[in-house]
Amino acid sequence: MDWLTILTTTVHAAIGWEVVVYGLAAIGVNIHFGYTGLLNFGQAAFMAVAGYGLAVTIVVIGLPFWVGILVGLAGAVLLALLLGVPTLRLRADYLAIVTIAAAEIIRLIFRSVAFKETFGGSDGRRGFNNDFYEINPFPPGHYGIGPFGFNERTFWLLVVGWVTLAVCCAVVYLLMKSPWGRVLKAIREDEEAVRSLGKNVFSYKMQSLILGGVIGALGGFFYGLYNGSVQPDVFGTEMTFFAYTIVILGGAARVLGPVVGAMVFWVLFVFIGNFLSEAVRAGYITVITETQVGPIRYALVGLGFILLLVFRPQGIFGDKREIALDAR
């Protein structure tokens, strides 16, 4: 077995672009679910709107990179308003139904033949990340120690991505220690009590939905920048459910929970897949073929998280009280 390859890919997974993308998505979900008690099952839609906003602005309209960033963020804010206005005055499950449906509607619109000239259909859009890499201050080369390193393009994206993660965590920490954040936590516990104190619960929920959606949208940007393309089927419901899994794994309503959860999630995901592939290739495992490793990896990771929910439902850093939301 090639243990060096297994170790290298596992280390890369712990700090790679997937952790940046899903860590940002999970921070947004943590604001919604962990701190406010909102059931947003459409986080992938915020990421898709941001990614396509950036791509369409640059490729189709021909505007600069930073304008595309602003368009993507504005699209995420608009989506939060469209989803929140009709649902946030109702029970939590209405928001869940609307967001999961809206995410699928947005995905189908992006892959629709009718809008292929704008969104590219099922092929998506590509070729919009050149401006980002043109401002790369790192000269061509290998950055790391031996096999544990990246080329200058990936290293630049990871530096910007991890700085963005750190800034988002700092913003969440400061906000949740402020009176505004304490109101969000109170809404999660008992919004009727908060309303009786004269607080505008709808307004606070809307602000939370917008903030979490915008942070999740940053994950959509980094996905597009790394891959150099955005495709509609990438932003499916599994992306949102991965984000929820990461939040629960790291611990809901914990500032560093989404980041640590994303790191653990992708380390397990990559390590199990590579270990099984190498074991099958070396002949240590003969009951499955190499093509069956993918589904079995999902099954084993899923089994692990089921056991986590049974024996430690609060996650690594969490508290059981943080996941007992008021869904009235």
ZARO-701942 format. One line per field, with one value per residue: residue in three letters; x negated, y, z of N, C-alpha, C in turn. Coordinates in steps of 0.02 Angstrom, whole numbers, padded with zeros to 5 digits, always signed. Atoms other than C-alpha are relative to their C-alpha. Layout:
N
resn: ALA|... .
n_px: X|... .
n_py: Y|... .
n_pz: Z|... .
ca_px: X|... .
ca_py: Y|... .
ca_pz: Z|... .
c_px: X|... .
c_py: Y|... .
c_pz: Z|... .
end
This chain:
328
resn: MET|ASP|TRP|LEU|THR|ILE|LEU|THR|THR|THR|VAL|HIS|ALA|ALA|ILE|GLY|TRP|GLU|VAL|VAL|VAL|TYR|GLY|LEU|ALA|ALA|ILE|GLY|VAL|ASN|ILE|HIS|PHE|GLY|TYR|THR|GLY|LEU|LEU|ASN|PHE|GLY|GLN|ALA|ALA|PHE|MET|ALA|VAL|ALA|GLY|TYR|GLY|LEU|ALA|VAL|THR|ILE|VAL|VAL|ILE|GLY|LEU|PRO|PHE|TRP|VAL|GLY|ILE|LEU|VAL|GLY|LEU|ALA|GLY|ALA|VAL|LEU|LEU|ALA|LEU|LEU|LEU|GLY|VAL|PRO|THR|LEU|ARG|LEU|ARG|ALA|ASP|TYR|LEU|ALA|ILE|VAL|THR|ILE|ALA|ALA|ALA|GLU|ILE|ILE|ARG|LEU|ILE|PHE|ARG|SER|VAL|ALA|PHE|LYS|GLU|THR|PHE|GLY|GLY|SER|ASP|GLY|ARG|ARG|GLY|PHE|ASN|ASN|ASP|PHE|TYR|GLU|ILE|ASN|PRO|PHE|PRO|PRO|GLY|HIS|TYR|GLY|ILE|GLY|PRO|PHE|GLY|PHE|ASN|GLU|ARG|THR|PHE|TRP|LEU|LEU|VAL|VAL|GLY|TRP|VAL|THR|LEU|ALA|VAL|CYS|CYS|ALA|VAL|VAL|TYR|LEU|LEU|MET|LYS|SER|PRO|TRP|GLY|ARG|VAL|LEU|LYS|ALA|ILE|ARG|GLU|ASP|GLU|GLU|ALA|VAL|ARG|SER|LEU|GLY|LYS|ASN|VAL|PHE|SER|TYR|LYS|MET|GLN|SER|LEU|ILE|LEU|GLY|GLY|VAL|ILE|GLY|ALA|LEU|GLY|GLY|PHE|PHE|TYR|GLY|LEU|TYR|ASN|GLY|SER|VAL|GLN|PRO|ASP|VAL|PHE|GLY|THR|GLU|MET|THR|PHE|PHE|ALA|TYR|THR|ILE|VAL|ILE|LEU|GLY|GLY|ALA|ALA|ARG|VAL|LEU|GLY|PRO|VAL|VAL|GLY|ALA|MET|VAL|PHE|TRP|VAL|LEU|PHE|VAL|PHE|ILE|GLY|ASN|PHE|LEU|SER|GLU|ALA|VAL|ARG|ALA|GLY|TYR|ILE|THR|VAL|ILE|THR|GLU|THR|GLN|VAL|GLY|PRO|ILE|ARG|TYR|ALA|LEU|VAL|GLY|LEU|GLY|PHE|ILE|LEU|LEU|LEU|VAL|PHE|ARG|PRO|GLN|GLY|ILE|PHE|GLY|ASP|LYS|ARG|GLU|ILE|ALA|LEU|ASP|ALA|ARG .
n_px: -00042|+00038|-00019|+00019|-00056|-00056|+00015|+00003|-00068|-00037|+00023|-00027|-00072|-00011|+00009|-00012|-00053|-00065|-00011|-00017|-00067|-00052|+00004|-00039|-00071|-00022|-00005|-00065|-00051|+00005|-00035|-00072|-00026|+00030|-00010|-00067|-00052|-00032|+00013|+00013|+00023|+00017|+00064|+00031|-00026|+00040|+00065|-00009|-00014|+00063|+00045|-00024|+00003|+00069|+00015|-00038|+00023|+00065|+00001|-00054|-00007|+00066|+00019|+00059|-00006|-00029|-00071|-00031|-00006|-00056|-00062|-00015|-00023|-00066|-00047|-00012|-00044|-00067|-00029|-00021|-00061|-00054|-00018|-00018|-00060|-00063|+00004|+00029|-00053|-00034|+00039|+00066|-00002|-00017|+00062|+00035|-00032|+00011|+00070|+00022|-00032|+00031|+00066|-00008|-00025|+00057|+00043|-00032|+00002|+00068|+00015|-00053|+00019|-00026|+00047|+00066|+00046|+00022|+00029|+00040|-00034|+00030|+00073|+00019|+00044|+00070|+00045|-00012|+00044|+00066|+00015|+00019|+00068|+00047|+00024|+00036|+00068|+00049|+00029|-00009|+00042|-00031|-00003|-00014|+00057|-00001|-00063|-00054|+00002|-00045|+00029|-00011|-00071|-00038|+00023|-00030|-00071|-00006|+00016|-00058|-00056|+00007|-00008|-00072|-00028|+00018|-00038|-00070|-00004|+00007|-00062|-00052|+00016|-00016|-00072|-00037|+00013|-00033|-00073|-00034|+00008|-00038|-00070|-00007|-00002|-00064|-00050|+00007|-00028|-00072|-00011|-00058|+00026|+00037|-00050|-00033|+00044|-00002|+00048|-00028|+00028|+00006|+00059|+00061|+00005|+00020|+00071|+00037|-00004|+00042|+00070|+00020|+00000|+00057|+00061|-00002|+00015|+00073|+00020|-00013|+00054|+00062|-00009|+00009|+00069|+00046|-00014|-00002|-00066|-00057|-00048|-00060|-00011|+00044|-00035|-00060|-00018|+00052|+00046|-00030|+00000|+00070|+00011|-00033|+00039|+00061|-00019|-00016|+00062|+00043|-00037|-00042|+00007|+00070|+00032|+00047|-00030|-00003|+00067|+00026|-00044|+00018|+00064|-00009|-00042|+00036|+00053|-00030|-00026|+00056|+00040|-00035|-00002|+00067|+00021|-00034|+00025|+00066|-00006|-00026|+00052|+00054|-00025|-00018|-00073|-00021|-00073|-00027|+00043|+00020|-00057|-00050|+00028|-00036|-00062|+00015|+00026|-00058|-00035|+00040|-00001|-00067|-00006|+00037|-00038|-00057|+00026|+00012|-00064|-00025|+00041|+00018|-00039|+00020|+00059|+00064|+00004|-00067|-00040|-00065|-00051|+00005|-00035|-00070|-00030|-00071|-00025|-00069 .
n_py: -00060|-00063|-00040|-00070|-00031|-00005|-00053|-00065|-00022|-00014|-00065|-00050|-00007|-00035|-00073|-00013|-00046|+00025|-00025|-00071|-00007|+00027|-00035|-00061|+00019|+00023|-00058|-00030|+00044|-00005|-00061|+00013|+00055|+00004|-00059|-00030|+00051|+00000|+00060|-00017|+00058|-00023|-00036|+00009|-00052|-00061|+00012|+00001|-00069|-00038|+00026|-00019|-00073|-00016|+00026|-00034|-00069|-00004|+00034|-00021|-00073|-00028|-00049|+00021|+00052|-00025|-00012|+00065|+00016|-00039|+00026|+00062|-00014|-00031|+00054|+00038|-00041|+00000|+00066|+00004|-00040|+00035|+00059|-00016|-00042|+00037|+00059|-00009|-00013|+00064|+00049|+00014|+00049|-00032|-00023|+00059|+00022|-00049|-00004|+00059|-00004|-00055|+00021|+00043|-00042|-00039|+00046|+00016|-00061|-00007|+00051|-00001|-00015|-00067|-00051|+00027|-00053|-00038|+00042|+00054|+00064|+00050|-00007|-00054|-00053|+00007|-00050|-00065|-00007|-00025|-00062|+00017|+00027|-00051|-00039|+00046|-00026|+00054|+00021|+00072|+00044|+00047|-00029|+00052|+00041|+00063|+00013|-00036|-00069|-00019|-00047|-00070|-00019|+00028|-00031|-00067|+00008|+00023|-00056|-00044|+00037|+00007|-00067|-00013|+00041|-00030|-00062|+00018|+00025|-00057|-00039|+00037|-00003|-00067|-00011|+00041|-00026|-00065|+00005|+00027|+00072|+00029|+00002|+00058|+00061|+00000|+00020|+00073|+00034|-00013|-00063|-00035|-00039|-00057|-00045|-00033|-00053|-00056|+00008|+00017|+00066|+00008|-00038|+00035|+00061|-00019|-00018|+00062|+00035|-00036|+00007|+00069|+00011|-00035|+00038|+00059|-00021|-00003|+00067|+00007|-00034|+00038|+00059|-00019|-00023|+00057|+00043|-00038|+00009|+00015|+00043|+00001|+00061|+00000|-00034|+00039|+00002|+00032|-00051|-00027|+00051|+00005|-00057|+00016|+00053|-00031|-00040|+00046|+00034|-00045|-00026|-00058|-00061|-00008|-00040|+00041|+00065|+00015|+00008|+00065|+00051|+00008|+00034|+00070|+00031|+00015|+00047|+00066|+00016|+00014|+00055|+00063|+00017|+00019|+00062|+00057|+00009|+00029|+00068|+00041|+00005|+00043|+00067|+00013|+00005|+00033|+00008|-00055|-00024|-00069|-00043|+00000|-00035|-00063|+00009|+00027|-00056|-00038|+00039|+00002|-00067|-00008|+00041|-00034|-00058|+00027|+00016|-00063|-00027|+00042|-00004|-00070|-00040|-00070|-00010|-00002|-00055|-00026|+00010|+00028|-00053|-00042|+00030|+00009|-00063|-00010|+00001|-00026 .
n_pz: +00000|+00005|-00059|+00011|+00036|-00047|-00049|+00035|+00018|-00061|-00024|+00045|-00013|-00063|+00008|+00071|+00021|-00022|-00068|+00006|+00029|-00044|-00063|+00007|+00004|-00066|-00044|+00013|-00029|-00073|-00019|+00008|-00040|-00066|-00042|+00005|+00003|+00066|+00039|+00069|+00038|+00067|+00000|+00066|+00045|-00011|+00031|+00073|+00023|-00003|+00052|+00066|+00005|+00019|+00066|+00052|+00003|+00035|+00065|+00044|+00003|+00012|-00051|-00038|-00051|-00063|+00012|-00006|-00072|-00027|+00029|-00035|-00068|+00006|+00015|-00062|-00043|+00031|-00011|-00070|-00008|+00034|-00039|-00069|-00009|-00008|-00044|-00067|-00049|-00011|-00038|+00029|+00053|+00063|+00029|+00025|+00062|+00052|+00019|+00038|+00066|+00037|+00023|+00059|+00054|+00025|+00037|+00064|+00042|+00025|+00050|+00049|+00069|+00017|-00022|+00013|+00022|-00058|-00053|+00028|-00004|-00044|+00001|-00044|+00025|-00020|+00024|-00032|-00058|+00019|-00036|-00069|-00002|+00024|-00057|-00043|-00015|-00007|+00065|+00014|-00040|-00046|-00067|-00048|-00020|+00036|+00035|-00033|+00025|+00054|+00048|-00018|+00009|-00056|-00062|-00003|-00017|-00069|-00045|-00001|-00029|-00073|-00029|+00001|-00055|-00064|-00007|-00013|-00069|-00045|+00003|-00036|-00072|-00026|+00004|-00048|-00067|-00004|-00015|+00059|-00002|-00056|+00022|+00043|-00041|-00036|+00049|+00007|-00059|-00008|+00034|-00030|-00056|+00029|+00027|-00055|-00025|+00047|+00055|+00066|+00014|+00073|+00023|-00021|+00041|+00068|-00002|-00006|+00064|+00048|-00020|+00014|+00072|+00030|-00016|+00042|+00069|+00008|+00018|+00071|+00036|-00002|+00041|+00069|+00012|+00002|+00057|+00062|+00032|-00042|+00034|-00042|-00039|-00058|-00056|-00018|-00071|-00041|-00024|-00061|-00052|-00023|-00045|-00064|-00032|-00027|-00059|-00055|-00018|-00038|-00057|+00017|-00041|-00021|+00053|+00038|+00016|+00072|+00030|-00023|+00029|+00070|+00004|-00019|+00050|+00062|-00015|-00001|+00066|+00046|-00027|+00009|+00071|+00024|-00034|+00030|+00068|-00003|-00026|+00054|+00052|-00025|-00010|-00070|-00001|+00062|+00004|+00039|+00054|-00010|+00020|-00054|-00058|-00009|-00040|-00066|-00039|-00025|-00051|-00061|-00030|-00027|-00061|-00052|-00025|-00038|-00066|-00033|-00024|-00054|-00060|-00016|+00048|+00000|+00039|-00034|-00048|-00012|-00060|+00020|-00003|+00059|+00057|-00018|+00020|-00005|+00069|+00002 .
ca_px: +00000|-00058|-00050|-00138|+00004|+00134|+00047|+00017|+00196|+00261|+00153|+00205|+00388|+00366|+00317|+00377|+00503|+00646|+00624|+00629|+00786|+00884|+00817|+00891|+01054|+01061|+01025|+01178|+01282|+01218|+01282|+01452|+01473|+01351|+01377|+01550|+01642|+01683|+01699|+01621|+01608|+01559|+01382|+01325|+01437|+01341|+01179|+01247|+01314|+01145|+01045|+01154|+01164|+00974|+00965|+01102|+01041|+00866|+00898|+01064|+01072|+00884|+00871|+00720|+00690|+00734|+00899|+00938|+00904|+01025|+01156|+01142|+01159|+01306|+01388|+01367|+01447|+01592|+01618|+01624|+01756|+01860|+01854|+01872|+02012|+02151|+02087|+02000|+02163|+02220|+02158|+01982|+02035|+02108|+01937|+01863|+01991|+01970|+01780|+01756|+01882|+01803|+01630|+01692|+01786|+01629|+01526|+01651|+01656|+01466|+01465|+01618|+01601|+01704|+01566|+01418|+01345|+01335|+01298|+01224|+01353|+01291|+01112|+01112|+00989|+00800|+00651|+00689|+00548|+00403|+00416|+00405|+00244|+00169|+00155|+00066|-00091|-00173|-00294|-00281|-00345|-00305|-00249|-00260|-00373|-00412|-00253|-00149|-00131|-00038|-00077|-00071|+00110|+00182|+00074|+00138|+00319|+00290|+00209|+00355|+00479|+00408|+00395|+00578|+00622|+00529|+00614|+00786|+00753|+00697|+00852|+00966|+00876|+00894|+01075|+01129|+01048|+01144|+01324|+01377|+01307|+01388|+01556|+01528|+01492|+01647|+01751|+01683|+01737|+01908|+01956|+02122|+02027|+01916|+02068|+02147|+01995|+02030|+01900|+01941|+01914|+01946|+01812|+01682|+01722|+01705|+01538|+01478|+01538|+01449|+01286|+01279|+01324|+01189|+01055|+01113|+01103|+00917|+00901|+00982|+00851|+00707|+00781|+00789|+00616|+00532|+00618|+00624|+00806|+00978|+01102|+01282|+01281|+01138|+01253|+01374|+01456|+01309|+01203|+01323|+01334|+01143|+01142|+01268|+01166|+01010|+01101|+01167|+00998|+00903|+01039|+01185|+01172|+00983|+00875|+00741|+00860|+00891|+00705|+00651|+00802|+00755|+00577|+00629|+00763|+00647|+00504|+00618|+00696|+00530|+00437|+00570|+00585|+00397|+00366|+00498|+00436|+00257|+00309|+00411|+00270|+00144|+00257|+00288|+00474|+00552|+00737|+00760|+00691|+00609|+00764|+00867|+00755|+00851|+01023|+00945|+00851|+01015|+01092|+00948|+00940|+01129|+01120|+00988|+01099|+01247|+01142|+01090|+01272|+01309|+01164|+01122|+01262|+01189|+01035|+00853|+00868|+01057|+01186|+01346|+01446|+01385|+01473|+01639|+01716|+01889|+01981|+02143 .
ca_py: +00000|+00175|+00253|+00411|+00447|+00412|+00527|+00665|+00671|+00665|+00813|+00909|+00873|+00945|+01117|+01109|+01208|+01093|+01145|+01329|+01308|+01199|+01288|+01452|+01367|+01287|+01453|+01524|+01373|+01389|+01568|+01510|+01346|+01352|+01530|+01579|+01414|+01441|+01285|+01341|+01190|+01296|+01353|+01282|+01411|+01555|+01477|+01450|+01628|+01698|+01584|+01617|+01802|+01810|+01702|+01788|+01962|+01925|+01803|+01863|+02047|+02078|+02178|+02173|+02040|+02150|+02199|+02014|+01992|+02132|+02061|+01890|+01961|+02069|+01914|+01822|+01967|+01974|+01787|+01799|+01935|+01834|+01680|+01768|+01892|+01763|+01632|+01708|+01760|+01578|+01420|+01357|+01213|+01332|+01409|+01234|+01188|+01349|+01350|+01171|+01200|+01366|+01288|+01157|+01287|+01394|+01243|+01200|+01380|+01383|+01221|+01267|+01267|+01428|+01523|+01431|+01588|+01669|+01527|+01398|+01261|+01098|+01141|+01297|+01441|+01440|+01553|+01689|+01664|+01739|+01909|+01827|+01736|+01887|+01974|+01823|+01890|+01718|+01676|+01506|+01364|+01236|+01298|+01172|+01038|+00895|+00814|+00917|+01072|+01162|+01257|+01447|+01457|+01339|+01415|+01590|+01531|+01442|+01595|+01705|+01569|+01539|+01725|+01740|+01596|+01681|+01848|+01766|+01673|+01835|+01927|+01789|+01788|+01976|+01978|+01835|+01918|+02079|+02119|+02078|+01903|+01875|+01919|+01787|+01655|+01708|+01690|+01514|+01471|+01556|+01686|+01724|+01781|+01891|+01964|+02002|+02109|+02221|+02151|+02139|+01952|+01956|+02089|+01992|+01831|+01921|+01994|+01822|+01745|+01879|+01867|+01677|+01679|+01806|+01706|+01549|+01644|+01670|+01481|+01486|+01611|+01503|+01349|+01439|+01517|+01351|+01250|+01390|+01347|+01336|+01200|+01189|+01008|+01042|+01151|+01012|+00973|+00865|+01022|+01094|+00929|+00917|+01090|+01034|+00877|+00984|+01101|+00956|+00869|+01022|+01080|+01197|+01376|+01364|+01488|+01364|+01217|+01234|+01250|+01102|+01004|+01037|+00981|+00820|+00784|+00796|+00706|+00558|+00566|+00569|+00449|+00314|+00324|+00319|+00184|+00070|+00102|+00062|-00093|-00159|-00121|-00211|-00362|-00343|-00322|-00439|-00432|-00268|-00192|-00023|+00048|+00004|+00103|+00267|+00206|+00109|+00264|+00361|+00218|+00209|+00397|+00399|+00258|+00354|+00508|+00403|+00338|+00516|+00570|+00422|+00442|+00628|+00722|+00891|+00861|+00891|+01060|+01078|+01075|+00972|+01127|+01213|+01090|+01088|+01229|+01299|+01258|+01347 .
ca_pz: +00000|-00042|+00131|+00072|-00051|+00082|+00207|+00078|+00016|+00194|+00247|+00093|+00134|+00309|+00243|+00063|-00037|+00015|+00196|+00144|+00038|+00158|+00311|+00249|+00203|+00376|+00464|+00377|+00427|+00605|+00612|+00548|+00640|+00785|+00846|+00783|+00764|+00579|+00471|+00308|+00193|+00043|+00084|-00083|-00167|-00088|-00147|-00323|-00338|-00284|-00399|-00550|-00510|-00520|-00676|-00775|-00730|-00797|-00941|-01010|-00965|-00968|-00807|-00689|-00557|-00407|-00486|-00501|-00315|-00274|-00392|-00310|-00135|-00189|-00262|-00096|-00001|-00125|-00111|+00079|+00068|-00056|+00054|+00221|+00193|+00167|+00292|+00443|+00525|+00518|+00603|+00573|+00462|+00332|+00305|+00286|+00152|+00056|+00059|+00001|-00139|-00188|-00197|-00319|-00421|-00435|-00487|-00624|-00685|-00701|-00802|-00905|-01095|-01102|-01010|-01087|-01167|-00996|-00874|-00993|-00963|-00887|-00936|-00829|-00849|-00845|-00873|-00746|-00619|-00717|-00633|-00462|-00503|-00591|-00422|-00348|-00258|-00250|-00391|-00478|-00372|-00239|-00068|+00072|+00142|+00025|-00040|+00082|-00024|-00161|-00319|-00320|-00382|-00251|-00115|-00157|-00152|+00014|+00092|+00042|+00091|+00265|+00297|+00247|+00365|+00507|+00475|+00469|+00632|+00714|+00652|+00716|+00884|+00906|+00848|+00961|+01111|+01073|+01125|+00946|+00961|+01130|+01053|+00919|+01050|+01146|+00987|+00967|+01144|+01150|+01022|+01109|+01262|+01154|+01067|+01235|+01278|+01129|+01009|+00823|+00803|+00615|+00590|+00689|+00595|+00429|+00478|+00530|+00367|+00265|+00364|+00355|+00171|+00129|+00221|+00133|-00032|-00001|-00009|-00181|-00238|-00182|-00263|-00429|-00411|-00374|-00509|-00635|-00671|-00595|-00644|-00583|-00526|-00407|-00301|-00256|-00091|-00037|-00023|+00106|+00199|+00204|+00283|+00416|+00449|+00474|+00595|+00699|+00694|+00755|+00874|+00843|+00907|+00925|+00830|+00778|+00764|+00576|+00536|+00642|+00582|+00400|+00430|+00519|+00389|+00239|+00325|+00361|+00188|+00095|+00211|+00204|+00015|-00016|+00114|+00040|-00138|-00091|+00008|-00138|-00261|-00149|-00129|+00058|+00027|-00100|-00061|-00155|-00315|-00332|-00418|-00264|-00146|-00176|-00116|+00028|+00082|+00093|+00192|+00316|+00342|+00364|+00491|+00586|+00598|+00652|+00795|+00833|+00847|+00959|+01080|+01065|+00977|+01025|+00919|+00964|+01050|+01064|+01201|+01192|+01237|+01079|+00963|+01056|+00953|+00974|+00812|+00855 .
c_px: -00044|+00022|-00018|+00056|+00059|-00011|+00001|+00069|+00041|-00020|+00027|+00075|+00013|-00005|+00018|+00060|+00069|+00017|+00019|+00072|+00053|-00004|+00040|+00074|+00027|+00003|+00067|+00057|+00000|+00035|+00075|+00024|-00027|+00017|+00071|+00056|+00038|-00019|-00006|-00030|-00019|-00065|-00036|+00025|-00038|-00068|+00005|+00012|-00065|-00047|+00020|+00001|-00069|-00014|+00035|-00023|-00064|+00005|+00051|+00003|-00067|-00022|-00059|+00017|+00035|+00073|+00038|+00009|+00059|+00067|+00020|+00025|+00069|+00053|+00017|+00046|+00071|+00034|+00024|+00064|+00060|+00023|+00027|+00065|+00064|-00001|-00020|+00050|+00038|-00044|-00063|+00004|+00021|-00062|-00039|+00029|-00016|-00072|-00023|+00032|-00033|-00069|+00005|+00026|-00057|-00048|+00028|+00001|-00070|-00016|+00052|-00026|+00022|-00050|-00073|-00050|-00027|-00038|-00038|+00032|-00035|-00076|-00025|-00043|-00070|-00041|+00009|-00047|-00068|-00019|-00022|-00072|-00052|-00027|-00037|-00071|-00053|-00026|+00010|-00048|+00042|-00004|+00022|-00064|+00006|+00065|+00060|-00002|+00047|-00037|+00022|+00074|+00042|-00020|+00031|+00074|+00009|-00016|+00059|+00059|-00004|+00003|+00074|+00035|-00014|+00040|+00073|+00010|-00005|+00063|+00056|-00012|+00021|+00075|+00038|-00015|+00033|+00073|+00039|-00003|+00039|+00074|+00012|+00005|+00066|+00056|-00001|+00033|+00075|+00016|+00061|-00022|-00037|+00049|+00035|-00042|-00006|-00049|+00037|-00032|-00010|-00062|-00065|-00009|-00024|-00073|-00044|-00001|-00045|-00074|-00025|-00002|-00059|-00065|-00002|-00016|-00075|-00027|+00012|-00052|-00062|+00006|-00013|-00072|-00048|+00010|+00000|+00066|+00053|+00049|+00060|+00007|-00047|+00036|+00066|+00012|-00054|-00050|+00026|-00003|-00072|-00015|+00032|-00039|-00063|+00016|+00013|-00063|-00044|+00033|+00038|-00011|-00069|-00037|-00046|+00028|+00003|-00068|-00029|+00042|-00016|-00066|+00007|+00040|-00040|-00059|+00027|+00021|-00056|-00040|+00034|+00000|-00069|-00025|+00032|-00025|-00068|+00002|+00028|-00053|-00056|+00023|+00017|+00075|+00022|+00075|+00033|-00051|-00015|+00056|+00053|-00024|+00040|+00064|-00014|-00029|+00056|+00035|-00038|-00002|+00069|+00011|-00037|+00039|+00063|-00022|-00016|+00064|+00028|-00037|-00021|+00036|-00019|-00063|-00063|-00002|+00069|+00029|+00068|+00054|+00000|+00038|+00073|+00038|+00075|+00029|+00072|+00007 .
c_py: +00062|+00046|+00073|+00037|+00010|+00058|+00069|+00026|+00016|+00068|+00056|+00011|+00040|+00075|+00022|+00044|-00024|+00025|+00074|+00008|-00022|+00030|+00064|-00015|-00020|+00058|+00035|-00041|+00004|+00063|-00012|-00050|+00002|+00057|+00026|-00051|-00001|-00064|+00019|-00061|+00019|+00038|-00006|+00053|+00065|-00007|+00002|+00071|+00041|-00022|+00021|+00076|+00023|-00020|+00040|+00072|+00007|-00027|+00028|+00076|+00034|+00053|-00026|-00050|+00026|+00018|-00066|-00022|+00037|-00025|-00065|+00010|+00032|-00052|-00042|+00039|+00000|-00067|-00008|+00038|-00037|-00061|+00018|+00037|-00041|-00055|+00014|+00020|-00064|-00047|-00019|-00048|+00030|+00026|-00059|-00023|+00047|+00001|-00060|-00001|+00055|-00019|-00044|+00040|+00040|-00045|-00016|+00060|+00007|-00052|-00002|+00017|+00071|+00055|-00022|+00054|+00040|-00044|-00060|-00069|-00048|+00003|+00056|+00053|-00011|+00058|+00069|+00012|+00028|+00063|-00013|-00023|+00049|+00044|-00043|+00026|-00054|-00021|-00075|-00042|-00044|+00030|-00053|-00036|-00068|-00010|+00038|+00073|+00009|+00044|+00071|+00020|-00026|+00032|+00070|-00005|-00021|+00056|+00047|-00034|-00006|+00067|+00018|-00040|+00032|+00064|-00016|-00026|+00057|+00043|-00035|+00003|+00067|+00013|-00039|+00019|+00068|-00009|-00029|-00076|-00033|-00002|-00060|-00064|-00004|-00020|-00075|-00036|+00009|+00068|+00038|+00043|+00062|+00052|+00038|+00056|+00058|-00005|-00020|-00066|-00010|+00035|-00036|-00064|+00017|+00018|-00062|-00039|+00032|-00012|-00071|-00016|+00032|-00038|-00065|+00015|+00005|-00069|-00014|+00034|-00043|-00066|+00016|+00020|-00058|-00041|+00036|-00006|-00008|-00039|-00010|-00061|-00007|+00027|-00035|+00000|-00031|+00051|+00032|-00051|-00014|+00056|-00012|-00054|+00029|+00040|-00046|-00036|+00045|+00026|+00063|+00057|+00005|+00034|-00042|-00067|-00015|-00012|-00067|-00056|-00013|-00038|-00075|-00037|-00020|-00046|-00072|-00022|-00021|-00061|-00067|-00021|-00022|-00064|-00061|-00013|-00034|-00073|-00047|-00011|-00047|-00071|-00017|-00007|-00027|-00005|+00056|+00017|+00074|+00048|+00003|+00038|+00063|-00008|-00025|+00054|+00043|-00038|+00000|+00068|+00013|-00039|+00033|+00059|-00022|-00017|+00063|+00029|-00041|+00013|+00071|+00046|+00073|+00013|+00006|+00052|+00021|-00017|-00025|+00053|+00042|-00028|-00013|+00064|+00000|+00009|+00026|+00055 .
c_pz: +00000|+00057|-00009|-00037|+00045|+00048|-00034|-00015|+00062|+00029|-00044|+00013|+00063|-00007|-00070|-00014|+00022|+00070|-00002|-00023|+00050|+00070|-00001|-00004|+00069|+00050|-00010|+00029|+00076|+00025|-00003|+00052|+00072|+00045|-00001|+00000|-00066|-00038|-00074|-00035|-00072|-00002|-00067|-00049|+00007|-00033|-00076|-00027|+00000|-00056|-00070|-00009|-00021|-00072|-00055|-00007|-00041|-00071|-00048|-00008|-00013|+00050|+00041|+00055|+00063|-00008|+00005|+00072|+00030|-00026|+00035|+00070|+00000|-00016|+00061|+00047|-00028|+00010|+00072|+00012|-00031|+00039|+00069|+00009|+00008|+00053|+00072|+00053|+00017|+00040|-00038|-00059|-00067|-00035|-00029|-00066|-00057|-00023|-00040|-00069|-00043|-00026|-00062|-00059|-00032|-00040|-00069|-00047|-00031|-00054|-00056|-00070|-00020|+00018|-00014|-00021|+00058|+00050|-00026|+00003|+00048|+00001|+00045|-00035|+00026|-00027|+00030|+00060|-00017|+00039|+00072|+00004|-00027|+00057|+00051|+00013|+00003|-00068|-00011|+00040|+00044|+00070|+00050|+00018|-00035|-00038|+00029|-00021|-00058|-00050|+00017|-00005|+00058|+00065|+00008|+00019|+00073|+00050|+00006|+00034|+00076|+00035|+00004|+00055|+00067|+00012|+00016|+00071|+00050|+00000|+00038|+00075|+00030|-00001|+00053|+00072|+00011|+00019|-00059|+00000|+00056|-00016|-00045|+00040|+00039|-00047|-00010|+00059|+00006|-00031|+00027|+00058|-00025|-00027|+00056|+00031|-00048|-00057|-00064|-00022|-00075|-00026|+00018|-00040|-00070|-00003|+00005|-00066|-00052|+00016|-00016|-00074|-00034|+00015|-00040|-00073|-00012|-00017|-00074|-00043|-00004|-00039|-00073|-00016|-00003|-00063|-00066|-00037|+00053|-00043|+00046|+00044|+00059|+00061|+00015|+00075|+00043|+00026|+00065|+00056|+00025|+00049|+00068|+00038|+00033|+00063|+00060|+00024|+00043|+00063|-00019|+00049|+00032|-00057|-00043|-00019|-00074|-00032|+00019|-00030|-00073|-00008|+00016|-00054|-00061|+00012|+00001|-00070|-00047|+00024|-00012|-00073|-00025|+00032|-00032|-00071|+00000|+00025|-00053|-00054|+00021|+00013|+00071|+00009|-00067|-00008|-00040|-00055|+00012|-00019|+00054|+00062|+00014|+00041|+00070|+00045|+00028|+00056|+00066|+00035|+00030|+00064|+00058|+00029|+00036|+00071|+00040|+00029|+00057|+00065|+00019|-00049|-00003|-00040|+00043|+00055|+00026|+00068|-00022|+00000|-00063|-00059|+00016|-00017|+00010|-00069|-00004|-00051 .
end
